Amino acid sequence: MALEDWDDLRLVLAVAAHKTLTATATVLGVDQSTVTRRLRACEDRCGVKLFDRLRGGIELTPAGKAFVRAASEVEERLFALERELSAETSELSPVRVTLSTPLAALWIDDFVQLARTRPELRLELEVGDAFRDLNRREADVALRRAKNPPEYLVGRRLSEMAEALYGAPGLLELPLDQLPWVGWEPDLEGSALEVARREFSPRQSFTLYANSLLVLLDAARKGHTAIRLACAIGDADPGLVRLTEPVMSDTPLWVLTHPDLRGSPSVKLVMEFITTLVKSNTDALLGRR
């Protein structure tokens, strides 16, 4: 077996994780033909077939499974070394913070101010609803809502969060059981919107589904749907009003990092900043106004 470099390992791990060449190409930021060509070249260098191409995707061969096990061990050692080196330096190093789109929009002014006052700190915001794995250095700090965060992370529970049903002012004229609904597509059964629809409007159905929170928020502002939001988010939106009284959510807000990084000066600075930021917004987070 003759591997070219670390890119061979990373490519196979990505294909194994995402199951299709199209999804892998999207994650790696290349086109599908590039993934196909690189994967074929990797298999040629290894002298074995790593994947079976099937109609619904691709599956690991026995040799591929062995390759992935070994590559995962190598990857974890590299990530551990990277975390150790980041924690050992006394200088401020880049910090990537993962947080949801609503929280990023709510507190973007504060993060910009931090970046301006500490120019030696390169702050990166990884914004979105997708889970980012701190163990794999996909982010360094997570500002995340969770009932029970992963045991391999360290941090602190920052605040409870109140939630309410929101919509355009015109929806105040409708009974709750007659509200219109647009659904959240990726997790139909377990999404907050599905739970809210069942609770308040069980006889209503979703008119359509979307997989973008920005689209759902815009639909809510235009009166096309009710939406369940954290009060800190909903109350800050001038196009939305509360349709119900707030209730406390069972998913509080946490700030988290990997244990190997808690000694890093830059990570400590960012976590302390986030802690102070959340404390200064306690009333909004608890739905007090």
N, C-alpha and C positions, 0 to 999 in steps of 0.2 A: 504494500500500500504506500502510495506517495502523494501526500496531501500538499497542495500548493502553499497555503498559508491559513491563518485564522479565519479568513473569509469562507473557506470550505466548511468549517465547522459551523459558523454562524448561519450559512445558507441552509444546511441540512436541518439545523435546529428550527429555523424559521418555517421551513416547509412542513416539518413534522408538527409544529404547533398550530399552523393555520390551515392545514389539510388540503388546500388547493393552491395551484400555481398563481391564480389570479389574486387571491388574498395575500399571498406571500409577496407578490410584486408590489402591491399597494403599500404594504408595511415597509418594504425596503426602498420604496421610491424609485423603482425601475419598471420597465415594461415586462409583460409575461414572457416574451421571446427571450429576453436576457436571462430570466430565471431558468427557463427551459435549457438554454445553452449552457449556463454555468453548472446546472445540476448534472447534465449529461457529461460535461467535462470532469466534474468531481467523481462521478461513478467510473469513468474511464481511468482516472488516476488511481482510484481505490481498487479497481479490478473486480468489483462486485456490483450487483444491482441493489440499490438502497430503497427504492420505492416501486410499488406496482401501480401503474396508471389504470384507474378504474373510471367508469362512467360518472360516478358521483364525486370523484375526487381522487386522492392518492392515499395509499396505505404503505406503511413501513414493511419491508421484508425482514426476515430474521436477522440478516446482516445489517439492515438499516436500524433495527432496534438496538443492536449491540453498539453501532456507531453513535446513536443518540445518547445512550447511557454514558459512554466514554466522553463524548463531547460536552455533555451536561456537567460532568465532574470537572473538566478543564475550565469550562465557563465559570462555574462557581468559584474555583480557585482564583481566577483572574479578577472576578468581581470583589472577592474578599481582599485581594492584594490592593486593588484600586481604592477600596474603602479605607484600608489601613493607611495607605499613603496620604489620602485626603485628610484623615484624622490627625496624622502626625505633623503636618505642616502648621507653622505658626502664622502663616499669611492667610488672608481671605481668598478663598477659591470660589469658582462658580458654584451656585446653588440652584438646583432645579426644583421648583415647588409645584406639586400637582394639586389641583383644586377644581371644583365644578365650575361650569360656565356662569351660573348665577352669582356665586361668591366672588368670582373674578371680576364680574361686571360691577358688583356692589362695592368692592374695595380696591378697584384699579387705581384710584387717585392715591390711596395710601401706599400701594406698592411702587407706584411711580415716584412718590416722594422719598421712599426708602432708597430707591436706586439713585436718585439725584443727590441725596445727602451722603451716600456711601458709594461713590463712583468706583472705588477699588473692588467692590463686590459686584460680580456679574450675576444678576438675578434673572432667572429664566422661569416663566410661568408655563406649565404644561396644563392647558385648560381643556376640560372636557369631562364627560361622564364615564369614560372607559377607565377601568382599573389599571393603575400603574404600579408595577412590582418594584418596591424599594429594595428587595433582596437582589434584584438583577440590575440595579442602578438605572432603572427607567426614570427615577426621580430620587431626590435626596430627602425631601421633606414633603409630607402629605398633610393637607388640611382637609379632613375627611369626616363625613358623618358615618357612624358605625355603632351598632349595638355592642359588639365585642370585637375590637381590632385584632389583627393577627398577633399571635403570641410572640412571634419573632421580632416584633417591632417594639420600640419604647417611645414614650411621650407622655402626654397628659390629656385628661378630659377637660375641655375648656368650658363648655356651656350646654345646658339644655336648649332645645329649639322648639318654639311654638309654631304651629301650622294652622292654616285656615283655608277655606275654599274662596277663590278669587274669580273675578270676571269683570266684564265691562259694566259700567253703571246701569245700562239698560236691563241687565239681567236681574237687578234688584226687584223688578216688577213681576218676575216669574216665581212661582212656587219652586222649591228646591227639587221636587220630583218631576219637574218639567224642564229642567235645564238642558241645553244642548251639550254634546260631548264629542270631542275629537280625541282619539286614543293614542297612547304611546306604543309604537309598534314592536320594539325589541322584546318586551316582556309583558305580553298581553294579560296573563293571569295574575302576575304578582306586582304590577306597577302601581304606583300611588294613585294614578288616574283611574285604573280599573277598580281599586278598592274604594275610592271616593264615589265613583259612579254607582257601585253596588250599594253603598251606604245611603246616598242621598237621592238617587234617581234610578232605582232598580228596574223600573219599567222602560227606561230609555235605553237606546243602544248607541254605539259609536257610529257617527256618520262616515268617518274615515279614520285612518291611522297615519301618523307621522313619526319619523325617527329622529326629529330635530327639536330640541327644547326651544330654540329660537323661533321656530315655526309655530310651535304650540303657544308660546307666549304671545306672538303676534295674532294668532287666531283668537286667543282669549281677549286681547285688547279690542278686537273688532266684533266681539260678541258672539263668536262662533262656538265657543266652548267655555265651560267652567274649568278651573285648574286648581289643584291643591299645591300650595307653595308654603315654604317657610315664611313666617310673617316678616322677617327682616328683608326678604326679597319682594314679597307682594306689596308690602306697605310702601316700599321705596319706588314702586312703579306708578307714575302718575296716571296711567291708562287703566289701572285696575282698582277695584274696591273689594272689601271683604263681603262675602256672601254669607259667611257663618262666623260664629264666635271662635276664637283660637283655642286649640287644645295642645297639650304638650306631646311632642313626638317621642317615640321610644328609641330614636337614633340621635344621640347627642353629637356634638362637634368635638373632634379630637385633632391635635397636632402630633404627628408621628415621624419617626426617623428610624434608621437601622442602628442597632446598638454600636456597631463599629464606627458610626459617624457622630455619636453624641459628644465626643471630645473635640470635634472640628470647630474652630472659632467661627467660621462662616455659618455653619449649620446652627450653632448656638445662637448667633446673632439673629438669624432669621426666625428661629423658633421663639425667641424672646419677643421679637417684634410682633409675630402673629399672636402670641399670648396677650400682649398689651392691647393689640388691635381688637381682639375679641372681647376683652374685658371692658373696653371703652364703648362697645356696642351691645352691652348686656340687655338693656331695656328693649332694643329693637329685636334682638334674638328671642326674647321671652314674650314678644307680642305686646309690650306695654307702649302706650302712646297717649 
